[in-house]
Amino acid sequence: MQKNKRYPQINIRSKNELSKRISSKNFPQEKALELINDVIENFDKYWHDSKKSEPDKEKFVRSSAGTPLHILSKLIKTKILEVHDHLVPEFIFGGISERSHIDAAYELIGKKNKRTLLKMDITRFFEQVTGTRVFHFFNKKCGCSVRASRLLASLCCVPTGKKGNGSSTETIARGFSTSSRLAVWANLDTFLKLKWEVQKQFKGHDPKIAIFVDDIGITASEIDTKTMESLKENFEYILTQYDHNQPLPINLKKTKVRSFEAGAEHLGLRLGRNNVTIGSKTKSKRAKLRESIKVATGFKKKQLKMRSVAYNRYENQIKNVNKNG
Protein backbone atom coordinates (compact mmCIF):
# COMPACT_ATOMS: atom_id res chain seq x y z
CA MET A 1 0.00 0.00 0.00
CA GLN A 2 1.31 3.42 -0.94
CA LYS A 3 2.02 5.56 2.10
CA ASN A 4 -0.15 8.61 2.66
CA LYS A 5 1.99 11.22 4.39
CA ARG A 6 -1.12 13.08 5.51
CA TYR A 7 -2.08 10.21 7.81
CA PRO A 8 -0.16 8.34 10.53
CA GLN A 9 1.44 5.13 9.33
CA ILE A 10 0.47 2.82 12.18
CA ASN A 11 0.89 -0.48 10.28
CA ILE A 12 -0.40 -2.87 12.94
CA ARG A 13 -1.03 -6.32 11.47
CA SER A 14 -2.24 -8.41 14.40
CA LYS A 15 -3.32 -8.56 18.01
CA ASN A 16 0.20 -9.60 19.02
CA GLU A 17 1.65 -6.59 17.26
CA LEU A 18 -0.82 -4.31 19.07
CA SER A 19 0.30 -5.82 22.37
CA LYS A 20 3.92 -5.03 21.47
CA ARG A 21 3.07 -1.42 20.62
CA ILE A 22 1.30 -0.72 23.92
CA SER A 23 3.85 -2.54 26.06
CA SER A 24 6.71 -0.90 27.93
CA LYS A 25 9.49 -1.69 30.37
CA ASN A 26 7.02 -1.68 33.25
CA PHE A 27 4.24 -3.31 31.27
CA PRO A 28 5.60 -6.34 29.36
CA GLN A 29 4.00 -7.66 26.19
CA GLU A 30 2.57 -10.71 27.94
CA LYS A 31 0.59 -8.47 30.29
CA ALA A 32 -0.47 -6.26 27.38
CA LEU A 33 -1.79 -9.29 25.49
CA GLU A 34 -3.65 -10.45 28.60
CA LEU A 35 -5.24 -7.01 28.88
CA ILE A 36 -6.36 -7.02 25.24
CA ASN A 37 -7.86 -10.50 25.52
CA ASP A 38 -9.63 -9.59 28.75
CA VAL A 39 -11.18 -6.49 27.17
CA ILE A 40 -12.24 -8.40 24.04
CA GLU A 41 -13.98 -11.02 26.18
CA ASN A 42 -15.61 -8.59 28.61
CA PHE A 43 -15.93 -5.41 26.53
CA ASP A 44 -19.65 -4.91 27.11
CA LYS A 45 -19.26 -5.31 30.86
CA TYR A 46 -16.56 -2.67 31.04
CA TRP A 47 -18.52 0.40 29.99
CA HIS A 48 -21.80 2.07 30.88
CA ASP A 49 -23.81 5.19 30.08
CA SER A 50 -22.64 8.05 32.27
CA LYS A 51 -24.99 10.32 34.19
CA LYS A 52 -23.59 13.12 32.04
CA SER A 53 -25.51 11.73 29.07
CA GLU A 54 -28.25 13.81 27.43
CA PRO A 55 -30.80 11.28 26.11
CA ASP A 56 -33.13 14.04 24.84
CA LYS A 57 -30.30 15.22 22.57
CA GLU A 58 -29.25 11.64 21.74
CA LYS A 59 -25.87 12.30 23.31
CA PHE A 60 -24.68 9.42 25.45
CA VAL A 61 -21.43 9.76 27.37
CA ARG A 62 -19.81 6.37 27.85
CA SER A 63 -17.66 5.65 30.89
CA SER A 64 -15.18 2.82 31.39
CA ALA A 65 -13.58 4.33 34.49
CA GLY A 66 -11.92 1.83 36.81
CA THR A 67 -11.97 -1.02 34.28
CA PRO A 68 -9.35 -2.75 32.11
CA LEU A 69 -11.04 -1.12 29.10
CA HIS A 70 -10.17 2.31 30.48
CA ILE A 71 -6.52 1.26 30.82
CA LEU A 72 -6.43 -0.15 27.29
CA SER A 73 -8.14 2.93 25.81
CA LYS A 74 -5.54 5.20 27.40
CA LEU A 75 -2.72 3.03 26.05
CA ILE A 76 -4.16 3.10 22.53
CA LYS A 77 -4.52 6.87 22.84
CA THR A 78 -0.96 7.49 24.04
CA LYS A 79 0.94 4.75 22.18
CA ILE A 80 -0.99 4.54 18.91
CA LEU A 81 -2.72 7.89 18.31
CA GLU A 82 -1.18 10.70 20.35
CA VAL A 83 2.32 10.08 19.04
CA HIS A 84 1.10 11.30 15.64
CA ASP A 85 -0.36 14.61 16.84
CA HIS A 86 2.37 16.45 14.95
CA LEU A 87 0.74 15.40 11.68
CA VAL A 88 -2.57 17.12 12.47
CA PRO A 89 -2.87 20.37 10.45
CA GLU A 90 -2.30 23.59 12.38
CA PHE A 91 -5.90 24.81 12.01
CA ILE A 92 -7.30 21.85 13.99
CA PHE A 93 -7.16 22.27 17.76
CA GLY A 94 -9.62 20.05 19.64
CA GLY A 95 -8.36 16.80 21.13
CA ILE A 96 -4.73 17.49 20.20
CA SER A 97 -1.85 17.87 22.65
CA GLU A 98 -0.92 21.46 23.54
CA ARG A 99 -3.64 23.05 21.40
CA SER A 100 -6.36 24.67 23.51
CA HIS A 101 -9.63 26.44 22.74
CA ILE A 102 -7.81 29.68 23.58
CA ASP A 103 -5.30 28.94 20.82
CA ALA A 104 -8.19 28.21 18.45
CA ALA A 105 -9.86 31.53 19.19
CA TYR A 106 -6.58 33.42 18.85
CA GLU A 107 -5.98 31.82 15.44
CA LEU A 108 -9.06 33.67 14.14
CA ILE A 109 -7.60 37.10 14.96
CA GLY A 110 -5.47 37.11 11.83
CA LYS A 111 -3.13 39.91 10.80
CA LYS A 112 -5.63 42.28 9.17
CA ASN A 113 -8.42 44.25 10.87
CA LYS A 114 -12.11 44.83 10.09
CA ARG A 115 -12.85 41.14 10.45
CA THR A 116 -16.08 39.17 10.38
CA LEU A 117 -16.70 35.83 12.08
CA LEU A 118 -18.78 32.89 10.89
CA LYS A 119 -19.20 30.20 13.51
CA MET A 120 -20.77 26.80 12.96
CA ASP A 121 -21.46 23.84 15.19
CA ILE A 122 -21.46 20.21 14.04
CA THR A 123 -24.49 18.33 15.35
CA ARG A 124 -23.63 15.31 17.55
CA PHE A 125 -20.11 15.24 16.18
CA PHE A 126 -18.90 12.03 17.83
CA GLU A 127 -22.04 10.14 16.89
CA GLN A 128 -21.43 10.91 13.21
CA VAL A 129 -18.23 8.82 13.18
CA THR A 130 -19.28 5.23 12.63
CA GLY A 131 -17.41 2.06 13.44
CA THR A 132 -17.12 1.46 9.69
CA ARG A 133 -15.40 4.81 9.35
CA VAL A 134 -12.95 4.00 12.14
CA PHE A 135 -12.14 0.69 10.44
CA HIS A 136 -11.62 2.56 7.16
CA PHE A 137 -9.23 4.99 8.88
CA PHE A 138 -7.03 2.28 10.35
CA ASN A 139 -7.16 0.04 7.28
CA LYS A 140 -7.10 2.41 4.30
CA LYS A 141 -5.32 5.42 5.75
CA CYS A 142 -2.93 3.96 8.33
CA GLY A 143 -1.83 0.71 6.70
CA CYS A 144 -3.24 -1.66 9.33
CA SER A 145 -4.43 -5.11 8.28
CA VAL A 146 -8.13 -5.89 8.00
CA ARG A 147 -7.95 -8.02 11.15
CA ALA A 148 -6.13 -5.39 13.20
CA SER A 149 -8.39 -2.60 11.91
CA ARG A 150 -11.48 -4.53 12.98
CA LEU A 151 -9.95 -5.11 16.40
CA LEU A 152 -9.02 -1.46 16.92
CA ALA A 153 -12.43 -0.26 15.74
CA SER A 154 -14.18 -2.71 18.07
CA LEU A 155 -12.16 -1.42 21.04
CA CYS A 156 -12.98 2.23 20.30
CA CYS A 157 -16.67 2.03 19.31
CA VAL A 158 -20.00 1.18 20.93
CA PRO A 159 -23.59 0.79 19.63
CA THR A 160 -25.50 4.01 19.05
CA GLY A 161 -28.15 5.21 21.46
CA LYS A 162 -28.81 4.06 24.98
CA LYS A 163 -26.83 0.99 26.01
CA GLY A 164 -28.79 -2.18 25.51
CA ASN A 165 -31.22 -0.84 22.92
CA GLY A 166 -30.14 -3.41 20.36
CA SER A 167 -28.67 -0.99 17.83
CA SER A 168 -26.59 -2.62 15.10
CA THR A 169 -24.80 0.63 14.20
CA GLU A 170 -21.64 1.57 16.05
CA THR A 171 -19.94 4.94 16.55
CA ILE A 172 -16.92 6.17 18.44
CA ALA A 173 -17.71 6.31 22.13
CA ARG A 174 -18.28 9.81 23.49
CA GLY A 175 -16.14 9.79 26.63
CA PHE A 176 -13.49 7.25 25.62
CA SER A 177 -9.97 8.68 25.59
CA THR A 178 -9.46 7.62 21.96
CA SER A 179 -12.50 9.44 20.57
CA SER A 180 -11.31 13.03 20.11
CA ARG A 181 -8.40 12.05 17.91
CA LEU A 182 -10.41 9.50 15.94
CA ALA A 183 -13.05 12.16 15.26
CA VAL A 184 -10.36 14.43 13.82
CA TRP A 185 -8.68 11.77 11.69
CA ALA A 186 -11.96 10.33 10.39
CA ASN A 187 -12.98 13.77 9.08
CA LEU A 188 -9.61 15.13 8.01
CA ASP A 189 -10.34 15.10 4.27
CA THR A 190 -13.53 17.11 4.79
CA PHE A 191 -11.79 19.59 7.10
CA LEU A 192 -9.00 20.11 4.57
CA LYS A 193 -11.52 20.65 1.79
CA LEU A 194 -13.28 23.22 3.98
CA LYS A 195 -10.01 25.05 4.62
CA TRP A 196 -9.19 25.17 0.90
CA GLU A 197 -12.66 26.55 0.15
CA VAL A 198 -12.24 29.26 2.81
CA GLN A 199 -8.89 30.25 1.33
CA LYS A 200 -10.39 30.32 -2.16
CA GLN A 201 -13.44 32.41 -1.26
CA PHE A 202 -11.54 34.91 0.88
CA LYS A 203 -8.29 35.12 -1.06
CA GLY A 204 -6.60 38.45 -0.30
CA HIS A 205 -8.72 38.93 2.84
CA ASP A 206 -6.44 37.13 5.34
CA PRO A 207 -8.76 34.09 5.75
CA LYS A 208 -8.53 32.05 8.94
CA ILE A 209 -10.22 28.86 10.05
CA ALA A 210 -10.04 27.10 13.41
CA ILE A 211 -11.70 23.80 14.25
CA PHE A 212 -12.06 22.88 17.91
CA VAL A 213 -13.86 19.53 18.25
CA ASP A 214 -17.35 20.33 16.88
CA ASP A 215 -16.96 24.13 16.79
CA ILE A 216 -15.81 25.74 13.56
CA GLY A 217 -14.76 29.39 13.31
CA ILE A 218 -14.04 31.19 10.03
CA THR A 219 -12.88 34.81 9.79
CA ALA A 220 -11.75 37.20 7.06
CA SER A 221 -10.89 40.90 6.86
CA GLU A 222 -12.76 43.51 4.82
CA ILE A 223 -15.69 41.08 4.45
CA ASP A 224 -19.05 42.39 5.62
CA THR A 225 -21.66 40.26 7.36
CA LYS A 226 -23.89 40.14 4.29
CA THR A 227 -21.10 38.65 2.17
CA MET A 228 -20.23 36.16 4.88
CA GLU A 229 -23.90 35.15 5.14
CA SER A 230 -24.05 34.59 1.38
CA LEU A 231 -21.03 32.30 1.44
CA LYS A 232 -21.85 30.22 4.51
CA GLU A 233 -23.95 27.80 2.44
CA ASN A 234 -20.81 26.89 0.47
CA PHE A 235 -19.11 25.86 3.69
CA GLU A 236 -22.17 24.05 5.02
CA TYR A 237 -22.40 22.11 1.76
CA ILE A 238 -18.85 20.82 2.13
CA LEU A 239 -19.50 19.64 5.69
CA THR A 240 -22.76 17.91 4.82
CA GLN A 241 -22.16 16.70 1.26
CA TYR A 242 -18.45 16.48 0.41
CA ASP A 243 -18.01 13.01 1.88
CA HIS A 244 -21.19 10.98 1.43
CA ASN A 245 -19.82 8.29 3.73
CA GLN A 246 -19.19 10.81 6.50
CA PRO A 247 -21.67 13.73 6.41
CA LEU A 248 -21.37 16.32 9.17
CA PRO A 249 -24.76 17.98 9.74
CA ILE A 250 -24.72 21.54 11.05
CA ASN A 251 -26.80 22.94 13.90
CA LEU A 252 -28.34 25.89 12.07
CA LYS A 253 -29.51 27.47 15.35
CA LYS A 254 -25.88 27.87 16.39
CA THR A 255 -24.69 29.16 13.01
CA LYS A 256 -23.96 32.86 13.47
CA VAL A 257 -22.27 35.70 11.61
CA ARG A 258 -20.95 38.76 13.44
CA SER A 259 -18.32 41.41 12.91
CA PHE A 260 -15.53 41.91 15.41
CA GLU A 261 -16.68 45.51 15.89
CA ALA A 262 -20.11 44.24 16.94
CA GLY A 263 -18.59 42.00 19.61
CA ALA A 264 -17.87 38.67 17.92
CA GLU A 265 -17.29 35.82 20.36
CA HIS A 266 -16.12 32.27 19.73
CA LEU A 267 -15.50 29.40 22.16
CA GLY A 268 -16.48 31.69 25.02
CA LEU A 269 -13.89 34.33 24.14
CA ARG A 270 -14.23 37.85 22.73
CA LEU A 271 -12.27 38.37 19.52
CA GLY A 272 -10.47 41.71 19.44
CA ARG A 273 -8.15 43.49 17.02
CA ASN A 274 -4.97 42.01 18.42
CA ASN A 275 -6.02 39.67 21.19
CA VAL A 276 -8.76 37.56 22.77
CA THR A 277 -10.39 38.29 26.11
CA ILE A 278 -12.90 36.65 28.44
CA GLY A 279 -16.35 36.42 26.84
CA SER A 280 -19.59 37.95 28.11
CA LYS A 281 -20.91 34.82 29.86
CA THR A 282 -17.69 34.29 31.77
CA LYS A 283 -17.56 37.99 32.70
CA SER A 284 -21.09 37.80 34.05
CA LYS A 285 -20.37 34.67 36.09
CA ARG A 286 -17.22 36.21 37.47
CA ALA A 287 -19.03 39.40 38.48
CA LYS A 288 -21.71 37.37 40.30
CA LEU A 289 -19.01 35.36 42.04
CA ARG A 290 -17.33 38.52 43.30
CA GLU A 291 -20.63 39.75 44.74
CA SER A 292 -21.22 36.39 46.42
CA ILE A 293 -17.77 36.48 48.02
CA LYS A 294 -18.57 39.86 49.59
CA VAL A 295 -21.51 38.46 51.58
CA ALA A 296 -20.30 34.90 52.18
CA THR A 297 -18.67 33.70 55.40
CA GLY A 298 -16.69 30.75 56.71
CA PHE A 299 -16.19 27.65 54.58
CA LYS A 300 -18.57 28.91 51.89
CA LYS A 301 -16.43 32.01 51.39
CA LYS A 302 -13.31 29.84 51.15
CA GLN A 303 -14.93 27.74 48.43
CA LEU A 304 -15.97 30.80 46.46
CA LYS A 305 -12.48 32.26 46.68
CA MET A 306 -11.07 29.03 45.27
CA ARG A 307 -13.38 29.43 42.29
CA SER A 308 -12.16 33.00 41.92
CA VAL A 309 -8.57 31.73 41.79
CA ALA A 310 -9.60 29.44 38.92
CA TYR A 311 -10.93 32.45 36.99
CA ASN A 312 -7.64 34.29 37.59
CA ARG A 313 -5.69 31.29 36.36
CA TYR A 314 -7.86 31.12 33.23
CA GLU A 315 -7.32 34.81 32.55
CA ASN A 316 -3.56 34.31 32.87
CA GLN A 317 -3.74 31.47 30.33
CA ILE A 318 -5.47 33.85 27.92
CA LYS A 319 -2.83 36.53 28.54
CA ASN A 320 -0.05 34.01 27.82
CA VAL A 321 -1.62 33.04 24.49
CA ASN A 322 -1.97 36.72 23.54
CA LYS A 323 1.63 37.37 24.54
CA ASN A 324 3.09 34.41 22.66
CA GLY A 325 0.73 34.46 19.69
C-alpha positions in Angstrom: 0.0 0.0 0.0 1.3 3.4 -0.9 2.0 5.6 2.1 -0.1 8.6 2.7 2.0 11.2 4.4 -1.1 13.1 5.5 -2.1 10.2 7.8 -0.2 8.3 10.5 1.4 5.1 9.3 0.5 2.8 12.2 0.9 -0.5 10.3 -0.4 -2.9 12.9 -1.0 -6.3 11.5 -2.2 -8.4 14.4 -3.3 -8.6 18.0 0.2 -9.6 19.0 1.6 -6.6 17.3 -0.8 -4.3 19.1 0.3 -5.8 22.4 3.9 -5.0 21.5 3.1 -1.4 20.6 1.3 -0.7 23.9 3.9 -2.5 26.1 6.7 -0.9 27.9 9.5 -1.7 30.4 7.0 -1.7 33.3 4.2 -3.3 31.3 5.6 -6.3 29.4 4.0 -7.7 26.2 2.6 -10.7 27.9 0.6 -8.5 30.3 -0.5 -6.3 27.4 -1.8 -9.3 25.5 -3.6 -10.5 28.6 -5.2 -7.0 28.9 -6.4 -7.0 25.2 -7.9 -10.5 25.5 -9.6 -9.6 28.8 -11.2 -6.5 27.2 -12.2 -8.4 24.0 -14.0 -11.0 26.2 -15.6 -8.6 28.6 -15.9 -5.4 26.5 -19.7 -4.9 27.1 -19.3 -5.3 30.9 -16.6 -2.7 31.0 -18.5 0.4 30.0 -21.8 2.1 30.9 -23.8 5.2 30.1 -22.6 8.1 32.3 -25.0 10.3 34.2 -23.6 13.1 32.0 -25.5 11.7 29.1 -28.2 13.8 27.4 -30.8 11.3 26.1 -33.1 14.0 24.8 -30.3 15.2 22.6 -29.3 11.6 21.7 -25.9 12.3 23.3 -24.7 9.4 25.4 -21.4 9.8 27.4 -19.8 6.4 27.8 -17.7 5.7 30.9 -15.2 2.8 31.4 -13.6 4.3 34.5 -11.9 1.8 36.8 -12.0 -1.0 34.3 -9.3 -2.7 32.1 -11.0 -1.1 29.1 -10.2 2.3 30.5 -6.5 1.3 30.8 -6.4 -0.2 27.3 -8.1 2.9 25.8 -5.5 5.2 27.4 -2.7 3.0 26.1 -4.2 3.1 22.5 -4.5 6.9 22.8 -1.0 7.5 24.0 0.9 4.7 22.2 -1.0 4.5 18.9 -2.7 7.9 18.3 -1.2 10.7 20.4 2.3 10.1 19.0 1.1 11.3 15.6 -0.4 14.6 16.8 2.4 16.5 14.9 0.7 15.4 11.7 -2.6 17.1 12.5 -2.9 20.4 10.4 -2.3 23.6 12.4 -5.9 24.8 12.0 -7.3 21.8 14.0 -7.2 22.3 17.8 -9.6 20.1 19.6 -8.4 16.8 21.1 -4.7 17.5 20.2 -1.9 17.9 22.7 -0.9 21.5 23.5 -3.6 23.0 21.4 -6.4 24.7 23.5 -9.6 26.4 22.7 -7.8 29.7 23.6 -5.3 28.9 20.8 -8.2 28.2 18.5 -9.9 31.5 19.2 -6.6 33.4 18.8 -6.0 31.8 15.4 -9.1 33.7 14.1 -7.6 37.1 15.0 -5.5 37.1 11.8 -3.1 39.9 10.8 -5.6 42.3 9.2 -8.4 44.2 10.9 -12.1 44.8 10.1 -12.8 41.1 10.4 -16.1 39.2 10.4 -16.7 35.8 12.1 -18.8 32.9 10.9 -19.2 30.2 13.5 -20.8 26.8 13.0 -21.5 23.8 15.2 -21.5 20.2 14.0 -24.5 18.3 15.4 -23.6 15.3 17.5 -20.1 15.2 16.2 -18.9 12.0 17.8 -22.0 10.1 16.9 -21.4 10.9 13.2 -18.2 8.8 13.2 -19.3 5.2 12.6 -17.4 2.1 13.4 -17.1 1.5 9.7 -15.4 4.8 9.3 -12.9 4.0 12.1 -12.1 0.7 10.4 -11.6 2.6 7.2 -9.2 5.0 8.9 -7.0 2.3 10.3 -7.2 0.0 7.3 -7.1 2.4 4.3 -5.3 5.4 5.8 -2.9 4.0 8.3 -1.8 0.7 6.7 -3.2 -1.7 9.3 -4.4 -5.1 8.3 -8.1 -5.9 8.0 -8.0 -8.0 11.1 -6.1 -5.4 13.2 -8.4 -2.6 11.9 -11.5 -4.5 13.0 -9.9 -5.1 16.4 -9.0 -1.5 16.9 -12.4 -0.3 15.7 -14.2 -2.7 18.1 -12.2 -1.4 21.0 -13.0 2.2 20.3 -16.7 2.0 19.3 -20.0 1.2 20.9 -23.6 0.8 19.6 -25.5 4.0 19.0 -28.2 5.2 21.5 -28.8 4.1 25.0 -26.8 1.0 26.0 -28.8 -2.2 25.5 -31.2 -0.8 22.9 -30.1 -3.4 20.4 -28.7 -1.0 17.8 -26.6 -2.6 15.1 -24.8 0.6 14.2 -21.6 1.6 16.1 -19.9 4.9 16.5 -16.9 6.2 18.4 -17.7 6.3 22.1 -18.3 9.8 23.5 -16.1 9.8 26.6 -13.5 7.2 25.6 -10.0 8.7 25.6 -9.5 7.6 22.0 -12.5 9.4 20.6 -11.3 13.0 20.1 -8.4 12.1 17.9 -10.4 9.5 15.9 -13.0 12.2 15.3 -10.4 14.4 13.8 -8.7 11.8 11.7 -12.0 10.3 10.4 -13.0 13.8 9.1 -9.6 15.1 8.0 -10.3 15.1 4.3 -13.5 17.1 4.8 -11.8 19.6 7.1 -9.0 20.1 4.6 -11.5 20.6 1.8 -13.3 23.2 4.0 -10.0 25.0 4.6 -9.2 25.2 0.9 -12.7 26.6 0.1 -12.2 29.3 2.8 -8.9 30.2 1.3 -10.4 30.3 -2.2 -13.4 32.4 -1.3 -11.5 34.9 0.9 -8.3 35.1 -1.1 -6.6 38.5 -0.3 -8.7 38.9 2.8 -6.4 37.1 5.3 -8.8 34.1 5.7 -8.5 32.1 8.9 -10.2 28.9 10.1 -10.0 27.1 13.4 -11.7 23.8 14.3 -12.1 22.9 17.9 -13.9 19.5 18.3 -17.4 20.3 16.9 -17.0 24.1 16.8 -15.8 25.7 13.6 -14.8 29.4 13.3 -14.0 31.2 10.0 -12.9 34.8 9.8 -11.8 37.2 7.1 -10.9 40.9 6.9 -12.8 43.5 4.8 -15.7 41.1 4.4 -19.0 42.4 5.6 -21.7 40.3 7.4 -23.9 40.1 4.3 -21.1 38.7 2.2 -20.2 36.2 4.9 -23.9 35.1 5.1 -24.1 34.6 1.4 -21.0 32.3 1.4 -21.9 30.2 4.5 -23.9 27.8 2.4 -20.8 26.9 0.5 -19.1 25.9 3.7 -22.2 24.1 5.0 -22.4 22.1 1.8 -18.8 20.8 2.1 -19.5 19.6 5.7 -22.8 17.9 4.8 -22.2 16.7 1.3 -18.4 16.5 0.4 -18.0 13.0 1.9 -21.2 11.0 1.4 -19.8 8.3 3.7 -19.2 10.8 6.5 -21.7 13.7 6.4 -21.4 16.3 9.2 -24.8 18.0 9.7 -24.7 21.5 11.0 -26.8 22.9 13.9 -28.3 25.9 12.1 -29.5 27.5 15.3 -25.9 27.9 16.4 -24.7 29.2 13.0 -24.0 32.9 13.5 -22.3 35.7 11.6 -20.9 38.8 13.4 -18.3 41.4 12.9 -15.5 41.9 15.4 -16.7 45.5 15.9 -20.1 44.2 16.9 -18.6 42.0 19.6 -17.9 38.7 17.9 -17.3 35.8 20.4 -16.1 32.3 19.7 -15.5 29.4 22.2 -16.5 31.7 25.0 -13.9 34.3 24.1 -14.2 37.8 22.7 -12.3 38.4 19.5 -10.5 41.7 19.4 -8.2 43.5 17.0 -5.0 42.0 18.4 -6.0 39.7 21.2 -8.8 37.6 22.8 -10.4 38.3 26.1 -12.9 36.7 28.4 -16.3 36.4 26.8 -19.6 38.0 28.1 -20.9 34.8 29.9 -17.7 34.3 31.8 -17.6 38.0 32.7 -21.1 37.8 34.0 -20.4 34.7 36.1 -17.2 36.2 37.5 -19.0 39.4 38.5 -21.7 37.4 40.3 -19.0 35.4 42.0 -17.3 38.5 43.3 -20.6 39.7 44.7 -21.2 36.4 46.4 -17.8 36.5 48.0 -18.6 39.9 49.6 -21.5 38.5 51.6 -20.3 34.9 52.2 -18.7 33.7 55.4 -16.7 30.8 56.7 -16.2 27.7 54.6 -18.6 28.9 51.9 -16.4 32.0 51.4 -13.3 29.8 51.1 -14.9 27.7 48.4 -16.0 30.8 46.5 -12.5 32.3 46.7 -11.1 29.0 45.3 -13.4 29.4 42.3 -12.2 33.0 41.9 -8.6 31.7 41.8 -9.6 29.4 38.9 -10.9 32.5 37.0 -7.6 34.3 37.6 -5.7 31.3 36.4 -7.9 31.1 33.2 -7.3 34.8 32.5 -3.6 34.3 32.9 -3.7 31.5 30.3 -5.5 33.9 27.9 -2.8 36.5 28.5 -0.1 34.0 27.8 -1.6 33.0 24.5 -2.0 36.7 23.5 1.6 37.4 24.5 3.1 34.4 22.7 0.7 34.5 19.7 
